[in-house]
Amino acid sequence: MKPFRKKLAIAVDGGGIRGIIVTKALSILEATLGTSVFKLARLMAGTSTGSIIVADLATGTSAAKLHQLYLDHGEAIFKRSWRTVFWPLTRYRYPHKALEDALRMDLGERVMSDYWRADPPTDVIITTYDLLENRPRLIKSWKSEYKDWPAVKAVLASSSAPTYFPVVDGQFVDGGLGTFANPCYLAAYEILFVLKWKPEETTLISLGTGRDPNAIQPGQPEHFYSWEWLEPLFDAFLASASDQQVHLVDTLFSGLDFRRFQVDLKESIGMDDPSAIPELVKYGEVMGQMILNDQYDRAQLVEPPQIP
């Protein structure tokens, strides 16, 4: 593996239970390096399940322990009930309690400013979407606006995907609802314009949670009922936004050591499917080896249009 530069930042995509891929990959990285991500990275950005990962890692929790938390609590968080069967007729499929209880085990009563006041300080960025103000909210550990926000609240707000979890405080939903399901551009912007790190001294690792295969067959959308559009539209939006963020970083931050890692899923895996945990662990092992072997992902790069 090519050595990291003087400063290290990580950015983690959303993806629900598929965050297992990332935690397994990072646990392989930590085992190889003989140290924790926390001791190396002073900037961590995450959306949805990515916010869970970075909020926990920034406390000093090892990736291996965080991986085990996903394994231990995945089924409880995404427990099947009458809500999951009749979800089009309900406000959400899963209550927050199981997720909130799991978060409090590690995050406790920590507030966002605690990350920045720690030694060493960590710039933690958690994304959410504010429905009342109709804009993304970037919850940063150094911003006075969010200094007293409980970390648990920030993570719940970032993870509350519509139809899956209830809205937080009547206004905050999953950060992926905006354009930041993949927060790598946010991290790159923070590196250059806020922290003012030198790009030539900085490595940014961007971690995806699996790229779905194209499961829609020719002519199939013509027969979709209204509710059947929800998942393909949501998936298409997230994929397009993620591709855009990767392209922006790769194009606009040329001096940065930008490493994007993603795995291609053989079959689609739902963000709320704990039965796929064994398969997700295997994908995590693949991503871990990709990191060690410097196998960067280029499939998401979008070529800019050529001016005739």
TORLOTI-756666 format. One record per residue (C-alpha): residue number from 1; x, y, z. Coordinates in nm, 3 decimals. Each point is the difference from the previous one (the first is absolute). Example, Ala and Ser with C-alpha at 12.3 -4.5 7.8 and 13.67 -1.06 7.14 Angstrom:
    n        X        Y        Z
    1    1.230   -0.450    0.780
    2    0.137    0.344   -0.066
//
This chain:
    n        X        Y        Z
    1    0.000    0.000    0.000
    2    0.123    0.345   -0.088
    3    0.074    0.191    0.324
    4   -0.244    0.267    0.109
    5    0.112    0.358   -0.014
    6    0.063    0.219    0.306
    7   -0.372    0.067    0.054
    8   -0.283   -0.249   -0.042
    9   -0.374    0.049   -0.047
   10   -0.274   -0.258   -0.054
   11   -0.349    0.033   -0.148
   12   -0.262   -0.275    0.025
   13   -0.315   -0.037   -0.212
   14   -0.349   -0.084    0.117
   15   -0.148   -0.347   -0.041
   16   -0.166   -0.134    0.315
   17    0.105   -0.352    0.098
   18    0.246    0.007   -0.290
   19    0.226    0.207    0.226
   20    0.130   -0.344    0.102
   21    0.206    0.005   -0.320
   22    0.183    0.311    0.118
   23    0.051   -0.107    0.361
   24    0.147   -0.333   -0.111
   25    0.229    0.170   -0.252
   26    0.122    0.252    0.259
   27    0.059   -0.276    0.255
   28    0.228   -0.171   -0.255
   29    0.182    0.330   -0.057
   30    0.047    0.055    0.375
   31    0.129   -0.354    0.049
   32    0.253    0.052   -0.279
   33    0.118    0.339    0.125
   34    0.001   -0.105    0.366
   35   -0.181    0.317    0.102
   36   -0.349    0.150   -0.002
   37   -0.157    0.230   -0.258
   38   -0.056    0.248    0.284
   39    0.373    0.039    0.055
   40    0.053    0.081   -0.367
   41   -0.301    0.200   -0.124
   42   -0.085    0.347    0.126
   43   -0.288    0.052   -0.240
   44   -0.290   -0.244   -0.028
   45   -0.315    0.061   -0.205
   46   -0.300   -0.232   -0.020
   47   -0.356   -0.024   -0.122
   48   -0.268   -0.231    0.141
   49    0.175   -0.328    0.092
   50    0.322    0.188   -0.078
   51   -0.086    0.244    0.278
   52   -0.027   -0.293    0.243
   53    0.343   -0.121   -0.106
   54    0.184    0.333    0.021
   55   -0.171    0.110    0.323
   56    0.109   -0.324    0.165
   57    0.351   -0.010   -0.147
   58    0.059    0.359    0.114
   59   -0.049   -0.107    0.362
   60    0.297   -0.235   -0.034
   61   -0.209   -0.314   -0.056
   62    0.182   -0.255   -0.212
   63   -0.146   -0.099   -0.335
   64   -0.009   -0.363    0.119
   65   -0.218    0.091    0.299
   66   -0.225    0.215   -0.218
   67   -0.031   -0.287   -0.247
   68   -0.112   -0.228    0.282
   69   -0.263    0.256    0.106
   70   -0.150   -0.017   -0.349
   71   -0.004   -0.379    0.019
   72   -0.153   -0.003    0.348
   73   -0.271    0.264   -0.053
   74   -0.088   -0.021   -0.369
   75   -0.293   -0.236    0.045
   76   -0.143    0.197    0.293
   77    0.022    0.331   -0.186
   78   -0.167   -0.143   -0.312
   79   -0.241   -0.231    0.176
   80   -0.290   -0.117   -0.215
   81   -0.350    0.087    0.122
   82   -0.342    0.097   -0.132
   83    0.154    0.336   -0.093
   84    0.244   -0.158   -0.244
   85   -0.281   -0.199   -0.162
   86   -0.244    0.288   -0.036
   87    0.259    0.280   -0.027
   88   -0.178    0.187   -0.285
   89   -0.286    0.056    0.248
   90    0.222    0.114    0.291
   91    0.221    0.300    0.070
   92    0.316   -0.211    0.042
   93    0.117   -0.361    0.018
   94    0.233   -0.001    0.302
   95   -0.018    0.191    0.330
   96    0.314    0.178    0.114
   97    0.033   -0.175    0.336
   98    0.227   -0.292   -0.098
   99    0.232    0.226   -0.202
  100    0.005    0.267    0.270
  101    0.076   -0.254    0.272
  102    0.290   -0.140   -0.205
  103    0.139    0.349   -0.063
  104   -0.011    0.096    0.367
  105    0.216   -0.298    0.090
  106    0.303    0.173   -0.157
  107   -0.097    0.365   -0.046
  108   -0.171    0.046    0.338
  109   -0.081    0.364    0.074
  110    0.276    0.135   -0.225
  111   -0.077    0.325   -0.183
  112    0.149    0.097   -0.336
  113    0.245    0.253    0.144
  114    0.157   -0.276    0.213
  115    0.166   -0.135   -0.314
  116    0.163    0.336   -0.070
  117    0.103    0.063    0.360
  118    0.164   -0.342    0.031
  119    0.375   -0.057   -0.015
  120    0.065   -0.032   -0.287
  121   -0.302    0.188   -0.140
  122   -0.199   -0.165   -0.279
  123   -0.203    0.181   -0.262
  124   -0.313   -0.216   -0.023
  125   -0.255    0.081   -0.272
  126   -0.345   -0.160    0.011
  127   -0.254    0.078   -0.271
  128   -0.376    0.026    0.037
  129   -0.283    0.163   -0.193
  130   -0.220    0.269    0.154
  131   -0.352   -0.035   -0.140
  132   -0.122    0.326    0.155
  133    0.278    0.208   -0.155
  134    0.020   -0.223   -0.309
  135    0.378   -0.025    0.007
  136    0.282   -0.232    0.108
  137    0.145    0.056    0.348
  138    0.369   -0.069    0.049
  139    0.044   -0.073    0.368
  140    0.365    0.072    0.075
  141    0.172   -0.054    0.332
  142    0.170    0.342   -0.008
  143   -0.309    0.209   -0.089
  144   -0.154    0.192    0.289
  145   -0.346   -0.058   -0.150
  146    0.030   -0.371    0.074
  147    0.231   -0.005    0.301
  148   -0.274   -0.119    0.238
  149   -0.161   -0.246   -0.238
  150    0.012   -0.350    0.152
  151    0.202   -0.228   -0.228
  152   -0.280   -0.257    0.023
  153   -0.250    0.255   -0.131
  154    0.231    0.098   -0.287
  155    0.045   -0.363   -0.105
  156   -0.373   -0.078    0.028
  157   -0.077    0.307   -0.212
  158    0.251   -0.109   -0.264
  159   -0.128   -0.359   -0.001
  160   -0.376    0.057   -0.011
  161   -0.071   -0.100   -0.359
  162   -0.361    0.085   -0.093
  163   -0.237   -0.299    0.024
  164    0.262   -0.191    0.204
  165    0.032    0.208    0.319
  166   -0.202    0.284    0.154
  167    0.091    0.363   -0.053
  168    0.224    0.146    0.276
  169   -0.134    0.305    0.186
  170   -0.269    0.034   -0.263
  171    0.242    0.130   -0.263
  172    0.322   -0.203   -0.051
  173    0.036   -0.300   -0.231
  174    0.276   -0.204   -0.164
  175    0.290    0.208   -0.132
  176   -0.016   -0.198   -0.324
  177   -0.325    0.177   -0.086
  178    0.215    0.289   -0.117
  179    0.305   -0.046   -0.221
  180    0.233   -0.134    0.267
  181   -0.075   -0.373    0.030
  182    0.368   -0.015   -0.092
  183    0.171    0.274    0.207
  184    0.343   -0.012   -0.169
  185   -0.041    0.346   -0.156
  186   -0.092    0.145    0.339
  187    0.318   -0.150    0.145
  188    0.215    0.133   -0.284
  189   -0.151    0.348    0.036
  190    0.060   -0.008    0.376
  191    0.362   -0.105   -0.056
  192    0.080    0.284   -0.236
  193   -0.217    0.291    0.110
  194   -0.070   -0.054    0.372
  195    0.286   -0.197    0.152
  196    0.230    0.142   -0.271
  197    0.204   -0.318   -0.023
  198    0.238   -0.013   -0.294
  199   -0.141   -0.243   -0.260
  200    0.346   -0.137   -0.076
  201    0.028   -0.099    0.367
  202   -0.348   -0.156    0.028
  203   -0.160   -0.337   -0.073
  204   -0.380   -0.026   -0.027
  205   -0.151   -0.348    0.015
  206   -0.358   -0.029   -0.126
  207   -0.187   -0.321    0.080
  208   -0.317   -0.121   -0.170
  209   -0.249   -0.256    0.130
  210   -0.041   -0.205   -0.317
  211   -0.115    0.076   -0.352
  212   -0.325   -0.173   -0.099
  213   -0.023   -0.189   -0.329
  214   -0.257    0.119   -0.251
  215   -0.298   -0.216    0.094
  216   -0.266    0.167   -0.215
  217   -0.082   -0.180   -0.324
  218   -0.101    0.166   -0.329
  219   -0.370    0.087    0.003
  220   -0.038   -0.072    0.373
  221   -0.053    0.364    0.111
  222   -0.306    0.023   -0.226
  223   -0.180   -0.232    0.239
  224    0.107    0.163    0.330
  225   -0.271    0.097    0.245
  226    0.049    0.338    0.168
  227    0.167   -0.140    0.313
  228    0.237   -0.214   -0.208
  229    0.170    0.315   -0.129
  230    0.122    0.098    0.346
  231    0.298   -0.235    0.029
  232    0.138    0.033   -0.358
  233   -0.037    0.378    0.010
  234    0.172    0.022    0.338
  235    0.280   -0.232   -0.116
  236    0.047    0.195   -0.325
  237    0.019    0.330    0.187
  238    0.256   -0.129    0.249
  239    0.215   -0.157   -0.270
  240   -0.001    0.315   -0.213
  241    0.084    0.222    0.297
  242    0.283   -0.230    0.105
  243    0.148   -0.006   -0.350
  244   -0.014    0.379   -0.009
  245    0.186    0.040    0.328
  246    0.279   -0.235   -0.109
  247    0.036    0.182   -0.331
  248    0.014    0.342    0.170
  249    0.275   -0.104    0.238
  250    0.198   -0.175   -0.270
  251   -0.028    0.303   -0.230
  252    0.026    0.300    0.233
  253    0.248   -0.124    0.262
  254    0.278   -0.130   -0.222
  255    0.276    0.039    0.261
  256   -0.187   -0.218    0.251
  257    0.086   -0.366    0.049
  258   -0.361   -0.110   -0.059
  259   -0.076   -0.370    0.039
  260   -0.355   -0.117   -0.073
  261   -0.088   -0.360    0.086
  262   -0.321   -0.176   -0.101
  263   -0.111   -0.360   -0.055
  264   -0.243   -0.127   -0.263
  265   -0.281   -0.206    0.149
  266   -0.094   -0.317   -0.188
  267   -0.361    0.044    0.109
  268   -0.184    0.295    0.148
  269    0.005    0.010    0.383
  270   -0.252    0.217    0.180
  271    0.122    0.252    0.255
  272   -0.227   -0.173    0.256
  273    0.079   -0.365   -0.073
  274    0.185   -0.157    0.297
  275   -0.032   -0.347   -0.159
  276    0.275    0.114   -0.239
  277    0.253    0.063    0.281
  278    0.225   -0.300   -0.085
  279    0.015    0.112   -0.364
  280    0.072    0.360    0.101
  281    0.291   -0.114    0.217
  282    0.150   -0.173   -0.306
  283   -0.038    0.318   -0.204
  284    0.174    0.184    0.284
  285    0.292   -0.241   -0.025
  286    0.020    0.075   -0.373
  287    0.000    0.375    0.065
  288    0.264   -0.042    0.269
  289    0.230   -0.168   -0.251
  290   -0.077    0.271   -0.255
  291    0.122    0.261    0.250
  292    0.317   -0.195    0.074
  293    0.066   -0.056   -0.373
  294   -0.081    0.360   -0.103
  295   -0.280   -0.117   -0.231
  296   -0.179    0.332   -0.037
  297   -0.348    0.016   -0.149
  298   -0.032    0.184   -0.330
  299   -0.338   -0.132   -0.113
  300   -0.181    0.296    0.155
  301    0.196    0.267   -0.183
  302   -0.218    0.198   -0.237
  303    0.163    0.142   -0.308
  304   -0.083    0.370   -0.052
  305   -0.170    0.090   -0.327
  306    0.234    0.105   -0.276
  307   -0.049    0.343   -0.157
  308   -0.028   -0.041   -0.377
//
